[in-house]
Amino acid sequence: MTPKEIVNKMFQNDAFSQWLGITVENVSEGTCTLSMEIRKEMTNGFGIAHGGITYSLADSALAFAVNSHGRQSVSIDTSINHIETLKEGDKIVAVAKQDALKNKFGFYTIEIKREEKIVALFKGTVFRSDKEWGNN
């Protein structure tokens, strides 16, 4: 399967990413770009986006980027730094980049941006199983 076919298959079964309103902008081996818009129901009591929203967008970008290599993979350690606040109507983009890929583990950095400004930084470590996407 191609990276795009893998991500399309994953996305079709990913009700949460669909609920977020994520659009897959680009995918290739080891990288993925996603976008979405902050909606009112995604804001907290301060009127800003809940931290879980940028986290979830980045987590989806991580999943799509690592699985694009063709092996079924899951996150085992993630963290995020929230740098700027986001409000309803803000359009954000997450770009997942592969830092290192080993046989069983992958290491990724995801930048979340509003226009050209970084609003959050996410780092993820993933476990790469031996199960291939085309064999299920």
MARROMI-257345 format. One line per field, with one value per residue: residue number from 1; z negated, x negated, y of N, C-alpha, C in turn. Coordinates in steps of 0.05 Angstrom, whole numbers, plus 32768, in hexadecimal, padded with zeros to 4 digits. Layout:
// residues N
pos <- NUM/...;
nup <- Z/...;
neast <- X/...;
nnorth <- Y/...;
caup <- Z/...;
caeast <- X/...;
canorth <- Y/...;
cup <- Z/...;
ceast <- X/...;
cnorth <- Y/...;
//
This chain:
// residues 136
pos <- 1/2/3/4/5/6/7/8/9/10/11/12/13/14/15/16/17/18/19/20/21/22/23/24/25/26/27/28/29/30/31/32/33/34/35/36/37/38/39/40/41/42/43/44/45/46/47/48/49/50/51/52/53/54/55/56/57/58/59/60/61/62/63/64/65/66/67/68/69/70/71/72/73/74/75/76/77/78/79/80/81/82/83/84/85/86/87/88/89/90/91/92/93/94/95/96/97/98/99/100/101/102/103/104/105/106/107/108/109/110/111/112/113/114/115/116/117/118/119/120/121/122/123/124/125/126/127/128/129/130/131/132/133/134/135/136;
nup <- 8000/800E/7FED/7FEB/7FF4/7FC5/7F9D/7FAD/7FA3/7F6B/7F5A/7F6A/7F44/7F16/7EEB/7EC6/7EDA/7F07/7EEE/7ED7/7F04/7F27/7F5F/7F8E/7FA8/7FC1/7FCC/7FC6/7FC6/7F83/7F76/7F6B/7F77/7F58/7F51/7F2F/7F12/7ED9/7EB2/7E8F/7E68/7E59/7E37/7DF6/7DB1/7DB0/7DE1/7E07/7E33/7E1D/7E01/7E11/7E45/7E6A/7E5C/7E6C/7EA4/7EB2/7EA1/7EC4/7EF4/7EE9/7EE6/7F1B/7F38/7F26/7F31/7F68/7F7D/7F85/7F5E/7F27/7EF1/7EB0/7E80/7E48/7E24/7E18/7E1C/7E10/7E1C/7E0F/7E2E/7E42/7E3B/7E55/7E7A/7E86/7ECA/7EDC/7F0A/7F0E/7F1A/7F1C/7F21/7F29/7F1E/7F2B/7EFE/7EF1/7F06/7EF3/7EF0/7ECB/7EB3/7EB9/7EC0/7EB9/7ECA/7EC3/7EDD/7ECD/7EEC/7EF2/7F28/7F37/7F06/7ED0/7EA4/7E82/7E6D/7E78/7E63/7E75/7E68/7E86/7E8B/7EB8/7ED5/7EF0/7F14/7F53/7F7A/7FAA/7FA4/7F89;
neast <- 7FEF/7FF8/7FDE/8007/8036/8035/803C/806D/808D/8086/809C/80D2/80E6/80E1/8103/80FD/80D5/80F2/811D/8102/80FB/80D1/80A7/8083/804A/8019/7FF1/7FB9/7F84/7F73/7F83/7FB7/7FEC/801E/805C/808B/80C4/80D1/8109/8144/8155/8125/810B/80F6/8106/80ED/80F4/80D1/80AF/80B3/807D/8079/808A/8063/803E/8057/805C/8026/8018/8035/801B/7FE9/7FF5/8006/7FD8/7FB0/7FC7/7FC8/7F9C/7FAA/7FAA/7FD0/7FD8/7FD3/7FDB/7FAE/7F99/7FA4/7FA2/7FB3/7FAA/7FCB/7FCD/7FE5/8026/8065/80A0/80E7/80F6/80C1/8093/806C/802E/800E/7FCE/7FAD/7F6E/7F3B/7F09/7EE6/7EE2/7EE7/7EE0/7F08/7F1B/7F31/7F24/7F3F/7F4E/7F80/7F98/7FC7/7FEA/8005/8014/7FD5/7FC0/7FA6/7FCE/7FD0/7FA6/7F99/7F81/7F74/7F6D/7F6D/7F84/7F73/7F94/7F8E/7FB5/7FD0/7FF1/800A/8017/8047;
nnorth <- 7FE8/802D/8069/8090/8070/8051/8078/808D/805F/8059/808B/8086/8064/8081/809F/80C8/80EC/80FC/8115/8140/815E/815B/8163/8140/8157/814B/8112/80E7/80B6/80B3/80E7/8117/8144/8167/818B/81B7/81D8/8200/81F6/820F/81E9/81D3/81F3/820A/821E/824F/8263/8255/8227/81E4/81C1/818C/818B/819E/8178/8149/8150/8150/811D/80FD/810C/80F7/80BF/80B5/80C3/809E/806C/806F/8056/8022/7FFB/7FE6/8011/802E/8063/806B/808E/80D1/8119/815E/81A4/81DE/821A/8249/8267/8251/8262/825E/8253/8258/823F/8206/81E3/81A5/818A/8150/8136/8108/80F6/80CD/8089/8048/8000/7FEB/801A/805E/80A4/80E3/8127/8158/8193/81C3/81F4/8237/825A/8271/826D/8248/8225/81FA/81C4/8181/8142/80FF/80B9/807B/8037/8005/7FD3/7F8F/7F85/7F8E/7FC1/7FB3/7F7E/7F70;
caup <- 8000/800E/7FD5/7FED/7FF0/7FA9/7F8E/7FB3/7F95/7F4F/7F56/7F6E/7F2B/7F00/7EE6/7EB7/7EED/7F17/7EDD/7ED5/7F1E/7F33/7F7B/7F95/7FBD/7FCF/7FBE/7FD4/7FB2/7F6D/7F72/7F6F/7F71/7F53/7F4A/7F23/7F08/7EBE/7EB0/7E74/7E55/7E53/7E25/7DD9/7DA2/7DB5/7DFC/7E19/7E3A/7E09/7E09/7E1D/7E62/7E79/7E57/7E7D/7EC0/7EB4/7E9D/7EDE/7F07/7EE2/7EEE/7F38/7F42/7F21/7F3F/7F85/7F85/7F8C/7F47/7F13/7EDC/7E9C/7E6E/7E2D/7E13/7E26/7E0B/7E1F/7E11/7E19/7E30/7E47/7E38/7E6E/7E76/7E9A/7EE5/7EE4/7F1B/7F06/7F2B/7F0F/7F33/7F1C/7F2B/7F20/7EF5/7EF4/7F09/7EED/7EF6/7EB9/7EA8/7ECA/7EB0/7ECA/7EC0/7ED1/7ED9/7ED2/7EF3/7EFC/7F3D/7F36/7EEA/7EC1/7E8C/7E71/7E76/7E6E/7E69/7E71/7E6C/7E8E/7E8E/7ED3/7ED5/7F08/7F24/7F6A/7F80/7FC1/7F9D/7F77;
caeast <- 8000/7FE9/7FE3/8022/804A/8034/8048/808A/809A/8087/80AE/80ED/80ED/80D9/8119/80F5/80C9/8107/812C/80F2/80FD/80B6/80A3/8068/803F/8003/7FE4/7FA5/7F77/7F66/7F8D/7FD4/7FF5/803B/8067/80A5/80CD/80DA/8126/814C/8156/810A/8100/80F9/8112/80DF/80FB/80BB/80B0/80AA/8063/807D/8090/8049/8032/8065/8054/800A/8018/803E/8005/7FD4/7FFE/8007/7FBD/7FA0/7FD3/7FC4/7F87/7FB5/7FAC/7FE3/7FC9/7FE3/7FCA/7FA8/7F92/7FA9/7FA4/7FBA/7FA6/7FDE/7FBE/7FF8/8042/8075/80BC/80FB/80F1/80A5/808C/8051/8022/7FFA/7FBB/7F9D/7F54/7F2C/7EEF/7ED6/7EF2/7ED8/7EF0/7F1F/7F23/7F2F/7F23/7F4B/7F55/7F96/7F9C/7FE2/7FE8/801B/8005/7FB9/7FB7/7FA9/7FDF/7FCB/7F92/7FA0/7F6D/7F7F/7F5E/7F80/7F7C/7F79/7F99/7F86/7FCD/7FD1/800B/8017/801C/805D;
canorth <- 8000/8047/8079/809D/805B/804A/808E/808D/8049/8061/80A1/807D/8056/8092/80B0/80E0/80FF/8107/8128/8159/816D/815A/815F/8136/8169/813E/80FB/80D7/80A6/80C0/8102/811B/815F/8168/81A5/81B7/81F2/81FF/81FB/8218/81D3/81CB/8207/8205/8233/8268/826C/824D/820A/81D0/81B6/8172/818D/819E/815E/8134/8155/8147/8100/80F2/8110/80E3/80A5/80B3/80C4/8086/8056/8072/8044/8009/7FE9/7FF0/801D/803D/8074/8060/80A5/80EB/8131/8177/81BE/81F1/8233/825F/8260/8250/826A/8255/825E/8255/8228/81FD/81CE/8194/817D/813B/8130/80F1/80FC/80B4/8071/802F/7FE8/7FE9/8033/8076/80BC/80F7/8142/8164/81AF/81CD/8211/8248/8269/8269/826E/822F/8227/81E3/81B1/8166/812E/80E5/80A1/8067/801B/7FFB/7FB6/7F81/7F82/7FA0/7FCB/7FA5/7F62/7F6C;
cup <- 8000/7FF4/7FD5/7FE9/7FD3/7F99/7F94/7FA4/7F77/7F4A/7F58/7F54/7F12/7EFB/7ED7/7EC9/7EFF/7F07/7EDA/7EEE/7F2C/7F51/7F7F/7FAD/7FCE/7FBF/7FD1/7FBE/7F9C/7F67/7F78/7F67/7F6F/7F4C/7F3E/7F19/7EEB/7EBD/7E93/7E60/7E4E/7E40/7E08/7DCC/7DA5/7DD1/7E10/7E1E/7E23/7E13/7E17/7E3B/7E72/7E75/7E69/7E9A/7EC4/7EB2/7EB7/7EF3/7F02/7EEC/7F0C/7F43/7F3E/7F30/7F5D/7F8F/7F8C/7F75/7F32/7EFA/7ECA/7E8A/7E53/7E1A/7E24/7E12/7E1C/7E0F/7E1E/7E17/7E32/7E42/7E53/7E67/7E8C/7EB5/7EEE/7EF5/7F14/7F18/7F1A/7F24/7F23/7F2C/7F1C/7F18/7EF8/7EF6/7F06/7EF3/7EE5/7EB0/7EBC/7EB8/7EC2/7EBB/7ED1/7EC9/7EDF/7ED5/7EF9/7F0E/7F3B/7F1A/7EDC/7EA8/7E79/7E7E/7E68/7E76/7E64/7E77/7E72/7E8F/7EA9/7ED1/7EEF/7F1C/7F3A/7F70/7F97/7FBB/7F8A/7F84;
ceast <- 7FEE/7FEF/7FFF/8038/804C/8042/8065/8099/809C/809C/80CC/80F8/80E8/80EE/8111/80E8/80DE/8117/811D/80F4/80E2/80B8/8086/805E/802A/7FF9/7FD0/7F96/7F6A/7F70/7FAA/7FDA/8014/8043/8083/80AB/80D8/80F8/812C/814C/813A/80FD/8106/8106/8105/80E5/80E4/80BD/80A5/8090/8065/8082/8076/803B/803D/805D/8038/8008/8021/8028/7FEF/7FDC/7FFD/7FEA/7FAE/7FAC/7FCF/7FAD/7F90/7FB6/7FBF/7FD4/7FDB/7FD0/7FC6/7FA0/7F95/7FA9/7FA9/7FB3/7FB9/7FD0/7FD0/8014/8050/8092/80CD/80F5/80D4/80A2/8070/8049/800E/7FE8/7FAA/7F84/7F46/7F10/7EDC/7EE9/7EE0/7EEA/7F0A/7F2A/7F20/7F31/7F2B/7F4F/7F6C/7F98/7FB9/7FE0/8003/800D/7FE8/7FAF/7FBB/7FB9/7FDC/7FB6/7F98/7F89/7F79/7F6B/7F73/7F73/7F85/7F7C/7F8E/7F9D/7FCE/7FED/8019/801F/8033/8078;
cnorth <- 8019/8056/8086/8088/8053/805F/8090/8077/804F/8076/8099/8070/8068/80A7/80CA/80F4/810C/811B/8142/816A/816E/8155/8155/8147/815B/8127/80EF/80C8/80B7/80DC/8104/8138/815E/8184/81A2/81D3/81EE/8207/8202/8201/81C8/81DE/8200/821D/824E/8273/8266/822F/81F9/81C5/819B/8173/818D/8183/8149/8138/814A/8129/80F2/80F5/80FC/80C7/80A1/80B2/80AA/806E/8057/8061/8028/7FF5/7FF6/7FF8/802D/804E/8066/8077/80BE/8101/8149/818F/81D1/820D/824B/8255/8260/8256/825E/8263/825C/823C/8220/81E6/81BF/8187/8169/8135/811A/80FA/80E5/809C/8059/8018/7FE7/8004/804A/808E/80D4/8112/814D/8181/81B6/81EB/821D/825C/8260/8267/8253/8234/8210/81D2/8196/8153/8112/80CE/808B/804B/8012/7FDD/7FA9/7F7E/7F97/7FA9/7FBC/7F88/7F5D/7F70;
//
